[in-house]
Amino acid sequence: MRGTPTRMLEYDFMQRAFAASGIVAVVAAAVGYFLVLRGQTFAGHALSHVGFAGATGAALFGLSPLGGMLVFTIAAGVSMGLLGERLSGRDVAIGIVLSLALAFGLFFLSFYSTNSAQATSILFGNVLAVSKATLGSLVILAFITLAALAFISRPLAFSSLQPELAEAKGVPIRLVGVLFLALVALAVAQSVQIVGVLLVFALMVGPPATAQLLTNRLIPGILLSAGLAVAEAWAGIALAFHVDWPTSFCITLLSAAAYLGVLLFRRSV
């Protein structure tokens, strides 16, 4: 996939790749910022595994993998939100559920009689294969996710930073938590289209964590997180185009490099 920068955007699939990755990066970074702020990064990982089972199960029955992933991740996200504090300290139980979800995904894949490209795409993403229909779906999902996040952003930030005070002031913490995890599920389903189930942290955790190392202000932090995510996604696609490496690997590599670079810089000053 080597080529010059001018040739890169001559291809329709590259144009869709840049558009899709930019849309998903903004959504993942915005939702991921609160995910990191609330210390719920494990939830994103959990939902990605559950979504894998939903996507493969749906594809097995000839349904949309994105649709199956949305149904499973939203159901799991709402369930996790309703459980609330009951999930605290139960890493072993959650880990078993994650392993079981991944196992079911692989079980569904074992019934595929064609090729293994479906598994590779779901596990590691394939932004270069985004169709016009998928791109349209991502635009709609992004609008819904960002609009809903903006709607609950104030009580979400309040309950994330000062949960006891927020509860005393009458903020419905449980409801806010449920709605937020439903939005995390939407963001995970979108991110999987770009980086896959196993690398979803690259967009949902890397840029927000890096941004929070650079500023503790909420709005500038969210904007910086989104900017970093878009830059890493686009730079990853460009790098993959020139060196012929997997796109998801390049995006993940840049995300990790940005975080480690900022972390080392902060510790050296």
N, C-alpha and C positions, 0 to 999 in steps of 0.2 A: 504494500500500500504506500510505497514511497512516492514522493512527488514534490513539486515546488509549491510555495504558499499560494500563488495565483491559481494554480490548477486545483488546489484543494477544494475551493468553493464552487468549482464548475460542475461538480457532481450533485445531483439532487439528494442522494442519500447523505452526503456530507452536510448539506444545508439543513436537512431535517435533524441530523445528529446534533449540530450546534444549537438549533432551536430547542429541541427536546431537552438537551442537557442543561441549557440555560434556565428553562422553565423549572425543571426538577431541582436544580441546584438552589434556586431562590426559595422554593417551598421547603426543601429539606433543611436548609440553613436556618430559616425562620423558626420552624417547628423545633429543630434540633437545638436551637439556642435555649429554649425553655426546658427541653429534655435534659440538657447538661446542667442548667441552673437548678433544676429540681432533683438532680441526682438519680434520674430514672433512665440512664443510658441502656441499662440491661433490658428495659422494656422494649426499646427499639430492636434489639437483637432478638428478643423473644418473638416479637410480632413478625419479623422477617422469616423466621423458621416456620411459624404457623402459616404464613402466607404462601410458603413454598408448597406445603401440603395442599392448600386450596387451589393454587395455580395448576399443579400437576393433576389433581383430581378433576378439575374442570376441563382441562385439555383432553384427558382420557375419554371424557364423555362428549367430546366435540364442542365444548363450550369455550367461551373466552377465558384464557388464563388470567388476564387482568381482572375480569369480573369475579372469578373464583377467588383470587387473592384479596380483592376488596371485601367480599363477603366474610371470609375467614378472619382477616386481620381486624376488621371493624368489630366483629363479634368478640374476638379475643381481647381487643383493646377495651371495649365496654365492660367485659367481664373482669378484667384486671382493675379497672377503675372502681367497679362496685366492691371488689374485695378489699381495696384500699390497704390499710395497715396489716391486714391478715397475710399479705404477701411478704411483709418485712421479715428478714432473717430466714427465709425459706429457700435459699439458693439451691439446695439439693433437689427439692421438689420441683422447682421451676426448671432446673437443668434437665431433670428426667422428662418433663413435659416437652422441652425443646428437642431433646434427642428423639422422643417419640414422634413429634411432628415431622422432623427431618426424615425419620425412618418411613413414615407413611408416604411422604413425598417420593422417596426412592422406590417404595413398594408400588405406587401408582405408575411410576416410570417403567417398572419391569414389565408392564403389560403393553407398552408401546411396541408396535411391530415394525415401525419405520426406522428413523435414525435417532441418534442421541443428541442432535442439535438442540432439541427442546430443553433437555436437562442442562446443557451447558449455558444456554441463554438465560434460564431462570436462576441458576446458581451464580453465574458470573456476569450476567447482563450482556446486552449486545446493542449498544446505542446506534451502531451503524445499520441496524436492521429495522429501525423505527419506521413504520409506515405512516401514510398521511392520516389514516383513520386513528392510529394510536396517538399521533401528535395532537389530533383534535381532541381526543379523550383526555390527554394530559393537560391541555389548555383549560378544559372545563373543570377537571379535578383541582387544578392549581387555583383557579378562581374561587371555587367553593372552599378550599382549605384555607387560603389566605384571608378571605372574607370572614370566615368563622373564627380564625385566630385573632383577627383584629377586634372582633366583637367581644371575645372573652379575655383580651389581653390585659386589661386593667385588673380584674379580679384574679386572673392567673398570676400576674406578676406579684400582686399583694400576697396571695396565698403561698407563693413560692419563696418569697423573701422573709415574710413574717407570718407564718401560718397561725400561731397562737393569737396574735393580734387580729388577724383577718377573721378568724372564727369568732372572736369576741365582738367584732364589729358586725357580725351577721352575714359574712360572706359564705355562700353555700359551697364549702370546700370540697365535699364529696362530689357534688354535681359538676363543679369546675374540673375536678380531676378526671371524671368520667368523660366529659366532653373533650378534654385535652388528649387523653389517650386514644379517643376515636380519631382525632386529627392526626395523631402520630401514626395510626394505622393507615390513614389516607396517604401520608407522606412516605411511609415505608413502601406501600404498593407502587407509588410513582418512582421512588428511588431504585427499586429493584429493576425497573425497565432500563436503567442506565448502568448501574454497577453490580446488580445481582444480589441474591440473598446473602451470600457469604461476605460481601464487601460493602454492605449498606452503611456501615459506620463511616466509610470514607467521606460521604456527603453529609450525613446526619450528625456526626459527632466531631470529626476533624476540624472543619471550619469554625463551628461554634466554640469549641474548646480553645482554638487558637485566638479567636476574637476576645474571649474572656480573659486571656493572658495579657491582652493589650489594653483593654478598657473595662471598667466595672459599671459603666453607664449603660442603661438598658437600650434605648433607641440607637445610639451610635454602635453599640455592640451587635445588635441585630443587623444593622446595615452593613457593618464590617464583615460579619459572618456571611451574609449573602454575597457580598463582593468577592470574598475569598473563595467561596464555593463555586461561583461562576467562573472565576479566573482559573481555578484548578481544573474544573471540568473542561473548559475550552482549551487550556494549555495541554491537558492530558490527551484530548482528541488530536490536537496538532502534533504532539510528540509521537503518538502512535502512528499517525499518517506518514511521518518522516522516517521513523526507525523500524516500522513494521512490528511493533510489540502489541500485545493485547491492550485495548483501550481502557478496560477496567483497571488493569494493573497500573497503567500510567497515571490515571486519576488518583488511585489509592496511594501511589508512590509520592505524588506531589502533595497530597493532603497530609501524609505522615511527615514529609520533609518540612513543610511549612510549620507544623506544630512543634516538631523537635527543634527547628531553627530558632523559633521565637522563644521556646523554653530555655534553650542553651544561652541565648542572648540575655534573657532576663537574669539568669543565674550568674552571668559573667559581669554584670554591671552593679 
